[in-house]
Amino acid sequence: MSELTVRRLLVDLETPLARHWNGGDAFRTAFFDALSMSFPVGEQFFIDSVRAGLQALPADQRARFEAEVKGFIGQEATHRRIHGLYNDHLARRGLVNAWEGRARQRIAALQGVDLRNHLAVTAATEHFTAIFAEYLLTNPAPLSGAEDRMATLWRWHSSEESEHRSTAFDLYRALGGNEEWRLRIFRIVSFNFIVDALRQTWLNLWHDGSWWKPSTWYSGFRLLFGRDGLVRQLRGPWREYLRGDFHPQQQDDSSARQWLAANPDAWRPV
């Protein structure tokens, strides 16, 4: 296990966001805004799951995980706060966060369920965020023309997601989580995540008044299905999770390390 650095993001989150802050592109803006809407409630669930997982370990195993779990909680708490500030701007523009309500319902349904299922949900979602992070850090197109502060926010977040991609996975394994449930929950999380992201993106576009424009959907097609789009680029990394010998540390994290090293003015360690 390793220690994780908790960083304070040094960007302006007080100035209101432009309506289409992501390069003037309605679809790309709505998509990233949708993802942000899911984070505060999701990050809190991940924190709670990992903290409970650590406490459930036998005392002789706990020390191995303590430093990394502390860093994981610090990083995710920072993400929760930053995206809460981000989402406040969206709410003031009249956007409605329907994703959060559905997420809360699913979390409530997990109460009383074996803790390992909570960790399996966390590990599955962390795989999504880790492969999306790698995509953002190696492909400039999704944030092309974005406000500098927002591009920095998303790349900082991506770099930290890459760093702590193994924490929940390792706790799940340490607590005896099996492969059948790991894969079953991953498929459920995948379905819910994709459907929720697309529903919230459409809802954002509807409230924004951009849903009916052909240019909006042309941009959406390129982002999702283009040659360098999400579906083509992430299909292979998504499938890696289904392998019996999979471990998150098999994924290359060099782009995250390079971004953090190249942008020391964007953050400071806490």
C-alpha positions in Angstrom: 0.0 0.0 0.0 1.1 3.6 -0.5 0.5 7.0 1.0 -1.6 9.4 -1.1 -1.1 13.2 -1.2 -4.1 15.3 -0.4 -4.0 18.5 -2.5 -5.8 21.8 -2.4 -6.8 22.9 -5.9 -5.8 26.5 -6.5 -8.4 27.7 -9.0 -11.1 30.3 -8.9 -14.5 28.7 -8.2 -16.3 32.0 -7.2 -16.6 33.6 -10.6 -19.7 32.2 -12.3 -19.2 29.7 -15.1 -19.9 30.6 -18.7 -23.0 29.0 -20.0 -21.0 26.8 -22.4 -17.6 26.9 -20.6 -16.2 24.0 -22.5 -15.1 25.6 -25.8 -18.5 27.0 -26.5 -19.8 23.5 -27.0 -23.2 22.8 -25.5 -23.0 19.0 -25.5 -19.5 18.8 -24.0 -20.4 21.3 -21.4 -23.6 19.5 -20.5 -21.8 16.1 -20.3 -19.1 17.3 -17.9 -21.7 19.2 -15.8 -23.6 15.9 -15.6 -20.6 14.1 -14.3 -19.9 16.8 -11.7 -23.5 16.5 -10.5 -22.9 12.9 -9.5 -19.7 13.5 -7.5 -20.7 14.9 -4.1 -23.1 12.2 -3.1 -20.9 9.5 -4.8 -17.7 10.6 -3.2 -19.3 10.5 0.3 -20.5 7.0 -0.4 -17.0 6.0 -1.4 -15.5 7.6 1.7 -18.0 5.8 4.0 -17.4 2.5 2.3 -13.7 2.6 2.5 -13.6 3.9 6.0 -16.0 1.1 7.1 -13.9 -1.4 5.1 -10.8 -0.4 7.0 -12.5 -0.8 10.4 -13.9 -4.2 9.4 -10.3 -5.6 8.8 -8.7 -7.7 11.6 -6.4 -5.4 13.7 -3.3 -7.2 12.4 -4.2 -6.3 8.8 -5.4 -2.7 9.4 -2.0 -1.0 9.6 -1.3 -2.1 6.1 -4.1 0.0 4.7 -4.3 2.9 7.2 -2.1 5.4 5.4 -3.6 4.8 2.0 -7.2 5.0 3.3 -6.4 8.3 5.1 -5.2 9.7 1.8 -8.1 8.3 -0.2 -10.6 9.9 2.2 -8.7 13.2 2.0 -8.6 13.2 -1.8 -12.3 12.2 -2.1 -13.4 14.8 0.5 -11.6 17.5 -1.5 -13.3 16.3 -4.7 -16.7 16.4 -2.9 -16.1 20.0 -1.8 -14.8 21.2 -5.1 -17.6 19.7 -7.1 -20.1 21.0 -4.6 -18.9 24.5 -5.4 -19.0 23.7 -9.1 -22.5 22.4 -8.8 -23.7 25.5 -6.9 -23.0 27.5 -10.1 -25.1 25.0 -12.1 -28.0 25.2 -9.7 -28.0 29.0 -9.9 -28.4 28.7 -13.6 -31.5 26.6 -13.1 -30.1 23.1 -13.9 -31.8 20.3 -12.0 -29.6 17.5 -10.5 -31.8 14.4 -11.0 -28.7 12.1 -10.9 -28.1 12.8 -7.2 -31.6 11.8 -6.2 -31.3 8.4 -8.0 -27.9 7.8 -6.5 -29.3 8.5 -3.0 -32.1 5.9 -3.6 -29.6 3.3 -4.6 -27.3 4.0 -1.6 -30.3 3.8 0.7 -31.2 0.4 -0.8 -27.7 -0.8 0.2 -28.2 -0.2 3.9 -27.9 -3.4 5.8 -26.3 -5.2 2.8 -22.9 -6.9 3.2 -20.2 -4.2 3.4 -18.2 -6.0 0.7 -21.0 -5.0 -1.8 -20.4 -1.4 -0.9 -16.7 -1.8 -1.6 -17.5 -3.6 -4.9 -19.7 -0.7 -6.0 -16.9 1.7 -5.0 -14.2 -0.3 -6.8 -16.4 -0.6 -9.9 -17.1 3.1 -10.0 -13.4 3.9 -9.4 -12.5 1.8 -12.4 -14.8 4.0 -14.5 -13.3 7.2 -13.1 -9.8 5.9 -13.6 -10.1 4.9 -17.2 -12.0 8.2 -17.9 -9.2 10.0 -16.2 -6.6 8.4 -18.4 -8.7 9.3 -21.4 -8.9 13.0 -20.4 -5.2 13.2 -19.6 -4.1 11.8 -22.9 -6.8 13.2 -25.3 -7.1 17.0 -25.5 -10.3 17.0 -27.6 -12.9 16.7 -24.8 -11.7 19.9 -23.1 -10.5 21.7 -26.2 -11.1 25.4 -25.8 -12.4 25.0 -22.2 -11.9 27.7 -19.6 -8.4 27.2 -18.2 -9.7 26.9 -14.6 -12.2 24.2 -15.6 -9.7 22.2 -17.7 -7.3 22.4 -14.7 -10.1 21.2 -12.3 -10.9 18.2 -14.4 -7.3 17.2 -15.0 -6.4 17.6 -11.3 -9.4 15.4 -10.4 -8.4 12.9 -13.1 -4.8 12.6 -11.8 -6.0 11.9 -8.2 -8.5 9.3 -9.4 -5.7 7.5 -11.1 -3.6 7.6 -7.9 -6.2 6.0 -5.7 -7.8 3.6 -8.2 -6.7 0.5 -6.2 -7.8 1.4 -2.7 -11.4 0.1 -2.7 -10.4 -2.9 -4.9 -7.7 -4.0 -2.4 -10.0 -3.6 0.6 -12.7 -5.7 -1.2 -10.2 -8.5 -1.8 -8.7 -8.2 1.8 -12.2 -8.7 3.2 -12.8 -11.9 1.2 -14.8 -10.4 -1.7 -15.3 -13.0 -4.4 -15.0 -12.7 -8.2 -18.6 -13.6 -9.0 -20.0 -10.6 -7.0 -17.2 -8.3 -8.2 -18.1 -8.9 -11.8 -21.9 -8.9 -11.2 -21.8 -5.6 -9.4 -19.5 -4.1 -12.1 -22.0 -4.8 -14.8 -24.8 -3.3 -12.7 -22.7 -0.2 -12.0 -21.7 0.1 -15.6 -25.4 0.1 -16.8 -26.5 2.6 -14.2 -23.5 4.9 -14.7 -24.0 5.1 -18.5 -27.8 5.6 -18.3 -27.5 8.2 -15.6 -24.8 10.1 -17.4 -26.8 10.3 -20.6 -30.1 11.1 -18.8 -28.5 14.0 -16.9 -26.7 15.3 -20.0 -30.0 15.4 -21.9 -31.7 17.1 -18.9 -29.0 19.7 -18.8 -29.4 20.3 -22.5 -33.1 20.6 -22.2 -32.9 23.2 -19.4 -30.2 25.0 -21.4 -32.3 25.1 -24.5 -29.7 23.5 -26.7 -31.1 20.0 -27.0 -32.9 20.6 -30.3 -29.9 22.0 -32.2 -28.2 19.7 -34.8 -24.8 21.1 -33.8 -25.4 19.8 -30.3 -26.0 16.2 -31.3 -23.2 16.3 -33.9 -20.8 17.3 -31.1 -22.3 14.5 -28.9 -21.8 11.9 -31.6 -18.1 12.9 -32.0 -17.5 12.9 -28.3 -19.2 9.5 -27.7 -18.7 7.6 -31.0 -16.0 9.4 -33.0 -12.6 8.0 -33.9 -11.2 9.2 -30.6 -14.6 9.1 -28.8 -15.4 7.7 -25.4 -16.9 4.5 -26.6 -14.1 3.5 -28.9 -11.3 4.5 -26.5 -12.8 3.1 -23.3 -14.3 -0.1 -24.5 -11.0 -2.0 -24.1 -10.0 -0.6 -20.7 -13.6 -1.2 -19.5 -13.3 -4.9 -20.5 -10.1 -5.2 -18.6 -12.0 -5.2 -15.3 -13.7 -8.5 -16.4 -10.5 -10.5 -16.4 -9.9 -12.9 -13.5 -6.4 -11.6 -13.0 -7.2 -7.9 -13.2 -5.8 -5.5 -10.8 -6.1 -1.6 -11.1 -2.3 -1.2 -10.7 -1.9 -2.9 -14.1 -3.2 0.3 -15.6 -0.6 2.9 -16.7 -0.7 6.0 -14.5 2.2 7.9 -16.1 0.0 10.6 -17.6 -1.4 11.4 -14.1 2.1 11.6 -12.6 3.3 13.7 -15.5 0.4 16.2 -15.2 0.9 16.6 -11.5 4.6 17.2 -11.9 4.1 19.6 -14.8 1.4 21.7 -13.0 2.7 22.4 -9.4 1.1 25.9 -9.5 -2.4 24.4 -9.8 -2.3 22.7 -6.4 -0.6 22.5 -3.0 -0.3 19.6 -0.6 -2.5 19.8 2.5 
